[in-house]
Every structure is written in structure tokens, then in C-alpha cells.
Amino acid sequence: MRTSQVEAGDQIAAGLDALAAADVLSLDDQTLRRQLLDLVTAADQVHAELARRVDAFDRRGLAEPDGFRTTKPC
């Protein structure tokens, strides 16, 4: 079964909530290293997906209804 875009967003939020609730200081060294590498990879993926959506948003001219000329920095 394919995950919907809404469900994917909910899963991301739930995962971030779980990470935020974790006691990082109690993690063993191996777990901390693995989670750090996993988070760097995830952050790279999030940035790439954010850029894709900002590009689509800008191409559709959706900034103007929000009171802006563009999503691009001045």
C-alpha cells in the first residue's frame, strides 16, 4: 500500500516528536553515532524535498496570493 503525502507528513512529524523526546545523553556511543548519521542524511533529504516544493510553488505563482512577489530571496 502506498503512503499518501498527508500520511508521509504525519509520519515525519511523529518521528521528529519521538527524536525530540529521546534522552540523548543516555544513548550509547554506537546509537548516538548511527542516529547522528541518520539525521544528517534525513536533513539532506528534507532540504531536497523542500527545494522541490518551493520550486513548484514559485513556478505556479503561489507567492502572490500570499502577498509576496516570489519565494526567491531579494
N, CA, C and O atoms as a GROMACS GRO file, in nm:
protein
  296
    1MET      N    1   0.083  -0.118   0.000
    1MET     CA    2   0.000   0.000   0.000
    1MET      C    3   0.088   0.125   0.000
    1MET      O    4   0.183   0.135   0.078
    2ARG      N    5   0.057   0.218  -0.086
    2ARG     CA    6   0.135   0.340  -0.098
    2ARG      C    7   0.092   0.442   0.006
    2ARG      O    8  -0.027   0.462   0.030
    3THR      N    9   0.190   0.508   0.069
    3THR     CA   10   0.162   0.609   0.169
    3THR      C   11   0.123   0.740   0.100
    3THR      O   12   0.190   0.784   0.007
    4SER      N   13   0.013   0.802   0.147
    4SER     CA   14  -0.027   0.929   0.089
    4SER      C   15   0.068   1.038   0.136
    4SER      O   16   0.143   1.021   0.233
    5GLN      N   17   0.065   1.150   0.065
    5GLN     CA   18   0.152   1.262   0.101
    5GLN      C   19   0.117   1.316   0.240
    5GLN      O   20   0.206   1.356   0.315
    6VAL      N   21  -0.012   1.316   0.274
    6VAL     CA   22  -0.054   1.362   0.408
    6VAL      C   23   0.000   1.267   0.514
    6VAL      O   24   0.054   1.310   0.616
    7GLU      N   25  -0.016   1.136   0.489
    7GLU     CA   26   0.035   1.038   0.585
    7GLU      C   27   0.186   1.049   0.599
    7GLU      O   28   0.239   1.034   0.710
    8ALA      N   29   0.257   1.074   0.490
    8ALA     CA   30   0.403   1.087   0.495
    8ALA      C   31   0.441   1.206   0.583
    8ALA      O   32   0.533   1.197   0.664
    9GLY      N   33   0.371   1.316   0.568
    9GLY     CA   34   0.397   1.434   0.652
    9GLY      C   35   0.371   1.404   0.799
    9GLY      O   36   0.446   1.447   0.886
   10ASP      N   37   0.262   1.331   0.826
   10ASP     CA   38   0.230   1.293   0.964
   10ASP      C   39   0.338   1.202   1.022
   10ASP      O   40   0.374   1.215   1.139
   11GLN      N   41   0.390   1.110   0.940
   11GLN     CA   42   0.495   1.019   0.985
   11GLN      C   43   0.624   1.095   1.015
   11GLN      O   44   0.693   1.064   1.112
   12ILE      N   45   0.655   1.194   0.933
   12ILE     CA   46   0.775   1.275   0.958
   12ILE      C   47   0.759   1.348   1.091
   12ILE      O   48   0.850   1.348   1.174
   13ALA      N   49   0.642   1.411   1.112
   13ALA     CA   50   0.618   1.484   1.237
   13ALA      C   51   0.626   1.392   1.358
   13ALA      O   52   0.685   1.429   1.460
   14ALA      N   53   0.568   1.272   1.347
   14ALA     CA   54   0.572   1.178   1.459
   14ALA      C   55   0.715   1.132   1.488
   14ALA      O   56   0.754   1.120   1.604
   15GLY      N   57   0.792   1.108   1.382
   15GLY     CA   58   0.932   1.069   1.401
   15GLY      C   59   1.014   1.178   1.468
   15GLY      O   60   1.096   1.151   1.555
   16LEU      N   61   0.991   1.302   1.426
   16LEU     CA   62   1.064   1.414   1.487
   16LEU      C   63   1.023   1.432   1.634
   16LEU      O   64   1.108   1.462   1.718
   17ASP      N   65   0.895   1.413   1.664
   17ASP     CA   66   0.850   1.420   1.803
   17ASP      C   67   0.919   1.313   1.888
   17ASP      O   68   0.961   1.340   2.000
   18ALA      N   69   0.930   1.193   1.832
   18ALA     CA   70   0.997   1.084   1.906
   18ALA      C   71   1.144   1.116   1.929
   18ALA      O   72   1.197   1.091   2.037
   19LEU      N   73   1.210   1.170   1.827
   19LEU     CA   74   1.351   1.207   1.843
   19LEU      C   75   1.368   1.317   1.947
   19LEU      O   76   1.461   1.314   2.027
   20ALA      N   77   1.278   1.414   1.946
   20ALA     CA   78   1.286   1.525   2.040
   20ALA      C   79   1.263   1.478   2.184
   20ALA      O   80   1.318   1.535   2.278
   21ALA      N   81   1.183   1.374   2.201
   21ALA     CA   82   1.152   1.323   2.334
   21ALA      C   83   1.263   1.233   2.390
   21ALA      O   84   1.264   1.205   2.510
   22ALA      N   85   1.353   1.190   2.306
   22ALA     CA   86   1.459   1.097   2.350
   22ALA      C   87   1.559   1.167   2.442
   22ALA      O   88   1.588   1.285   2.426
   23ASP      N   89   1.610   1.091   2.536
   23ASP     CA   90   1.715   1.139   2.625
   23ASP      C   91   1.849   1.111   2.556
   23ASP      O   92   1.907   1.003   2.570
   24VAL      N   93   1.896   1.210   2.482
   24VAL     CA   94   2.017   1.193   2.400
   24VAL      C   95   2.139   1.158   2.486
   24VAL      O   96   2.224   1.081   2.443
   25LEU      N   97   2.147   1.214   2.604
   25LEU     CA   98   2.263   1.190   2.690
   25LEU      C   99   2.272   1.045   2.737
   25LEU      O  100   2.380   0.999   2.776
   26SER      N  101   2.160   0.972   2.734
   26SER     CA  102   2.162   0.833   2.780
   26SER      C  103   2.190   0.734   2.667
   26SER      O  104   2.202   0.614   2.693
   27LEU      N  105   2.201   0.781   2.543
   27LEU     CA  106   2.229   0.691   2.431
   27LEU      C  107   2.372   0.639   2.439
   27LEU      O  108   2.464   0.712   2.475
   28ASP      N  109   2.388   0.511   2.404
   28ASP     CA  110   2.525   0.459   2.399
   28ASP      C  111   2.595   0.518   2.276
   28ASP      O  112   2.530   0.572   2.187
   29ASP      N  113   2.726   0.509   2.273
   29ASP     CA  114   2.805   0.573   2.168
   29ASP      C  115   2.766   0.527   2.028
   29ASP      O  116   2.752   0.609   1.938
   30GLN      N  117   2.746   0.397   2.010
   30GLN     CA  118   2.713   0.343   1.878
   30GLN      C  119   2.577   0.397   1.830
   30GLN      O  120   2.562   0.435   1.714
   31THR      N  121   2.480   0.400   1.919
   31THR     CA  122   2.347   0.450   1.883
   31THR      C  123   2.353   0.598   1.850
   31THR      O  124   2.290   0.643   1.754
   32LEU      N  125   2.426   0.674   1.929
   32LEU     CA  126   2.440   0.817   1.904
   32LEU      C  127   2.504   0.844   1.769
   32LEU      O  128   2.458   0.930   1.694
   33ARG      N  129   2.610   0.770   1.738
   33ARG     CA  130   2.676   0.786   1.607
   33ARG      C  131   2.581   0.754   1.493
   33ARG      O  132   2.571   0.829   1.396
   34ARG      N  133   2.510   0.640   1.504
   34ARG     CA  134   2.417   0.599   1.400
   34ARG      C  135   2.305   0.701   1.382
   34ARG      O  136   2.270   0.736   1.269
   35GLN      N  137   2.248   0.748   1.493
   35GLN     CA  138   2.140   0.846   1.483
   35GLN      C  139   2.189   0.977   1.424
   35GLN      O  140   2.117   1.041   1.346
   36LEU      N  141   2.309   1.018   1.458
   36LEU     CA  142   2.363   1.142   1.404
   36LEU      C  143   2.378   1.131   1.252
   36LEU      O  144   2.340   1.222   1.179
   37LEU      N  145   2.435   1.021   1.206
   37LEU     CA  146   2.449   1.000   1.062
   37LEU      C  147   2.313   0.990   0.993
   37LEU      O  148   2.294   1.045   0.884
   38ASP      N  149   2.219   0.920   1.056
   38ASP     CA  150   2.084   0.910   1.000
   38ASP      C  151   2.017   1.047   0.991
   38ASP      O  152   1.948   1.076   0.893
   39LEU      N  153   2.036   1.131   1.092
   39LEU     CA  154   1.976   1.264   1.092
   39LEU      C  155   2.038   1.355   0.986
   39LEU      O  156   1.967   1.434   0.924
   40VAL      N  157   2.167   1.343   0.964
   40VAL     CA  158   2.232   1.423   0.859
   40VAL      C  159   2.176   1.381   0.722
   40VAL      O  160   2.146   1.466   0.639
   41THR      N  161   2.164   1.252   0.701
   41THR     CA  162   2.106   1.202   0.576
   41THR      C  163   1.963   1.250   0.560
   41THR      O  164   1.924   1.297   0.453
   42ALA      N  165   1.884   1.239   0.665
   42ALA     CA  166   1.744   1.283   0.660
   42ALA      C  167   1.734   1.433   0.636
   42ALA      O  168   1.648   1.478   0.560
   43ALA      N  169   1.822   1.511   0.698
   43ALA     CA  170   1.820   1.657   0.679
   43ALA      C  171   1.851   1.691   0.533
   43ALA      O  172   1.789   1.781   0.476
   44ASP      N  173   1.944   1.620   0.473
   44ASP     CA  174   1.975   1.642   0.331
   44ASP      C  175   1.853   1.611   0.244
   44ASP      O  176   1.822   1.685   0.150
   45GLN      N  177   1.784   1.502   0.276
   45GLN     CA  178   1.664   1.465   0.200
   45GLN      C  179   1.553   1.568   0.220
   45GLN      O  180   1.484   1.603   0.125
   46VAL      N  181   1.534   1.615   0.342
   46VAL     CA  182   1.432   1.716   0.370
   46VAL      C  183   1.462   1.844   0.292
   46VAL      O  184   1.372   1.904   0.234
   47HIS      N  185   1.588   1.886   0.291
   47HIS     CA  186   1.625   2.007   0.216
   47HIS      C  187   1.598   1.990   0.067
   47HIS      O  188   1.553   2.084   0.002
   48ALA      N  189   1.625   1.872   0.013
   48ALA     CA  190   1.600   1.848  -0.129
   48ALA      C  191   1.450   1.852  -0.159
   48ALA      O  192   1.409   1.910  -0.259
   49GLU      N  193   1.370   1.792  -0.074
   49GLU     CA  194   1.225   1.792  -0.095
   49GLU      C  195   1.166   1.932  -0.075
   49GLU      O  196   1.074   1.971  -0.146
   50LEU      N  197   1.219   2.005   0.020
   50LEU     CA  198   1.176   2.144   0.040
   50LEU      C  199   1.205   2.227  -0.083
   50LEU      O  200   1.121   2.305  -0.127
   51ALA      N  201   1.324   2.211  -0.140
   51ALA     CA  202   1.361   2.285  -0.260
   51ALA      C  203   1.269   2.250  -0.377
   51ALA      O  204   1.230   2.338  -0.454
   52ARG      N  205   1.234   2.122  -0.390
   52ARG     CA  206   1.142   2.082  -0.498
   52ARG      C  207   1.007   2.149  -0.484
   52ARG      O  208   0.949   2.195  -0.582
   53ARG      N  209   0.957   2.154  -0.362
   53ARG     CA  210   0.827   2.214  -0.339
   53ARG      C  211   0.828   2.365  -0.350
   53ARG      O  212   0.732   2.424  -0.400
   54VAL      N  213   0.934   2.428  -0.306
   54VAL     CA  214   0.946   2.574  -0.324
   54VAL      C  215   0.951   2.607  -0.473
   54VAL      O  216   0.890   2.704  -0.517
   55ASP      N  217   1.023   2.527  -0.550
   55ASP     CA  218   1.031   2.550  -0.694
   55ASP      C  219   0.892   2.537  -0.758
   55ASP      O  220   0.853   2.623  -0.838
   56ALA      N  221   0.818   2.432  -0.724
   56ALA     CA  222   0.683   2.414  -0.779
   56ALA      C  223   0.591   2.527  -0.736
   56ALA      O  224   0.512   2.577  -0.817
   57PHE      N  225   0.600   2.568  -0.610
   57PHE     CA  226   0.521   2.677  -0.556
   57PHE      C  227   0.548   2.806  -0.632
   57PHE      O  228   0.456   2.879  -0.668
   58ASP      N  229   0.677   2.833  -0.657
   58ASP     CA  230   0.716   2.954  -0.728
   58ASP      C  231   0.674   2.950  -0.874
   58ASP      O  232   0.625   3.050  -0.927
   59ARG      N  233   0.691   2.835  -0.940
   59ARG     CA  234   0.652   2.821  -1.081
   59ARG      C  235   0.502   2.843  -1.100
   59ARG      O  236   0.458   2.890  -1.205
   60ARG      N  237   0.424   2.808  -0.999
   60ARG     CA  238   0.279   2.825  -1.009
   60ARG      C  239   0.235   2.966  -0.970
   60ARG      O  240   0.117   2.999  -0.981
   61GLY      N  241   0.328   3.048  -0.925
   61GLY     CA  242   0.295   3.185  -0.886
   61GLY      C  243   0.212   3.192  -0.759
   61GLY      O  244   0.131   3.284  -0.743
   62LEU      N  245   0.232   3.098  -0.670
   62LEU     CA  246   0.152   3.093  -0.548
   62LEU      C  247   0.197   3.190  -0.440
   62LEU      O  248   0.129   3.206  -0.339
   63ALA      N  249   0.310   3.256  -0.461
   63ALA     CA  250   0.357   3.354  -0.362
   63ALA      C  251   0.269   3.479  -0.364
   63ALA      O  252   0.242   3.537  -0.259
   64GLU      N  253   0.225   3.519  -0.483
   64GLU     CA  254   0.148   3.643  -0.496
   64GLU      C  255   0.019   3.642  -0.413
   64GLU      O  256  -0.009   3.741  -0.346
   65PRO      N  257  -0.060   3.535  -0.414
   65PRO     CA  258  -0.181   3.535  -0.330
   65PRO      C  259  -0.150   3.547  -0.181
   65PRO      O  260  -0.235   3.588  -0.102
   66ASP      N  261  -0.028   3.512  -0.143
   66ASP     CA  262   0.015   3.525  -0.004
   66ASP      C  263   0.074   3.662   0.026
   66ASP      O  264   0.118   3.689   0.138
   67GLY      N  265   0.075   3.751  -0.075
   67GLY     CA  266   0.125   3.887  -0.055
   67GLY      C  267   0.271   3.906  -0.088
   67GLY      O  268   0.331   4.007  -0.049
   68PHE      N  269   0.331   3.812  -0.158
   68PHE     CA  270   0.473   3.821  -0.194
   68PHE      C  271   0.487   3.813  -0.346
   68PHE      O  272   0.401   3.756  -0.413
   69ARG      N  273   0.592   3.869  -0.399
   69ARG     CA  274   0.617   3.861  -0.544
   69ARG      C  275   0.677   3.728  -0.584
   69ARG      O  276   0.649   3.678  -0.692
   70THR      N  277   0.761   3.671  -0.496
   70THR     CA  278   0.832   3.549  -0.528
   70THR      C  279   0.876   3.480  -0.399
   70THR      O  280   0.872   3.541  -0.292
   71THR      N  281   0.915   3.356  -0.409
   71THR     CA  282   0.972   3.286  -0.294
   71THR      C  283   1.124   3.302  -0.288
   71THR      O  284   1.188   3.261  -0.192
   72LYS      N  285   1.179   3.361  -0.394
   72LYS     CA  286   1.325   3.376  -0.402
   72LYS      C  287   1.371   3.494  -0.317
   72LYS      O  288   1.302   3.596  -0.308
   73PRO      N  289   1.489   3.481  -0.254
   73PRO     CA  290   1.541   3.592  -0.172
   73PRO      C  291   1.572   3.713  -0.261
   73PRO      O  292   1.608   3.701  -0.378
   74CYS      N  293   1.558   3.827  -0.201
   74CYS     CA  294   1.585   3.953  -0.273
   74CYS      C  295   1.733   3.977  -0.292
   74CYS      O  296   1.772   4.078  -0.351
   0.00000   0.00000   0.00000
